[in-house]
Structures are given as structure tokens and as C-alpha cells.
Amino acid sequence: MLLNKGVYGGQRFLDSLTVEKFTSKQPNTGRALGFDMVPSKYAALSASASTYGHTGFTGTCAWNDPENNIVIVFLSNRVYPEAANQKINTLKIRQKICQAVYDGLGI
């Protein structure tokens, strides 16, 4: 829906200007409203400059790349076997998985 500027299944749910505001970098920050923006240590290095996404406490992430029409959703459980587990961060698993999608698509 966000890649389609607020439209899903032929029905408008959000005004296109609202989607643009929430998915664009805001002044004096590298973030959008509620979203991380590229560059990010969690996004693919090949992601376009307009890519936005969100990460979760358990290591999940979702990234939308409007320029390449790509949506990446990675579900994980970083807190297993314990909440102190940081391997997903230290090994850059999210970034590597996202980059593998771009590599697989030849982008």
C-alpha cells in the first residue's frame, strides 16, 4: 500500500501526500516519521536513497524501496535463547539478507 501511494486492491486508504510525508526524510534528521531511512546499518548497501523501513526489538525488519519496487520483510527471534543475544547485530544478518535480495535481482 505504501509503495502504491496509499492505494491497495484498487481502494485508497491513505492520501498520497500523507504517504509522502511519512516516508520522506524529515528536516534535521536522517529519519522519516516512524521509519528509518537509508543509509542504515540494517538496510542493503544497494538500497536506493528513498528506501525506508522499520526494525523491531526481536530483530525483525521491513524495508520498502520505491525506486526498485522492492519490499523485504525479515522475521526473526533475536531474543532466543536469551534477550542479551546480539549476534543478529554483530554479524549484520539483516543487512546481509537484504543485500542478498538485491544481489539475487541483479540490482
N, C-alpha and C positions, 0 to 999 in steps of 0.2 A: 504494500500500500504506500509506503513512504517513497519507494523508487518511482511509483506512478503518481507522485504529487498529490496523494490523498485519495486516490481512486482505487477501489478493489472490486472485482467482479462487475465492472460497469457502473458501480454506485459510488458517489462521492461521500466520503466520511469526514474528511478534513479539507479546509480551504487550502489551495496550493501555496498561498502566501504564508500560512501558518507552518506548513511543512518546510518551506524555505527558511523561515526564521529559526525553527528548531533544529535544522540540520546544517546551518552555516556557522562558521566561526564567529564568536561574539567579540566585541571590542575588548582589548586589554587582556585577552586570554586565548589559549590555544584550544578552547573547548566550545562546543555548541551547547544549547540549552538541553541538558540531560544526556549528552553524548560526548564521548571522546572523539577527537579528530586526529587525522594523520598530520604530522608524524606521531606515532605512538609505539611504545616498546611492545605492544601486543598485536599490532597490525602487520600485515605483509609489507615488505620493503617495496614491492611492486604496486601497492595500492595507490590509486590516483589521489591527488590533493584534495578532492571533495569527499573522500571516504570518511564515514562517521560510524561509530559503534558504541557498544557498552560492554563492560566486563562485570562479572559477578563474583561474589565472595568465594564461591566454590570452584572458581576457575573457568566458568562458562564464559563465552563471549559471542557477540553477534556483530557483524560488520556489513555495512551496505556501501557498495562502490557504484555510485550513479553513472560515472563516466564509462565504466566497463559492464554495467548492468549485472553486477555480481552481488549475491547475498551469501554470506558464510555464517553458519551457526555451529559452534563447537560446544558440546555439552561435556562436562567433566565433574569430578568429585575430588577437588584438591584437598579436602579435609580428611580424606581417608589415607592412611589409617589413623591419623590424628590431625588436629587443626594446625599444628605447627609445621606440617609438611609444606615445603616451599619449592619442591622440585619443578613444578609446573612453571614457576617464575625463573628459577636459576638456570633451567635448561631451555628457556624460551620456547616452550612447547606450543603455545598459542600462536606466536609469530611464525614458527616453522610450519605449522599446519596450514595457516592462512597462505603462506608463501607457496606451499605445495599445490594449493588450488590454482594460484596464478601460473605457476610453472606448468601444471597439467593442461592449462588452457592456452599456453604459449604466450602469456602476457608478460 
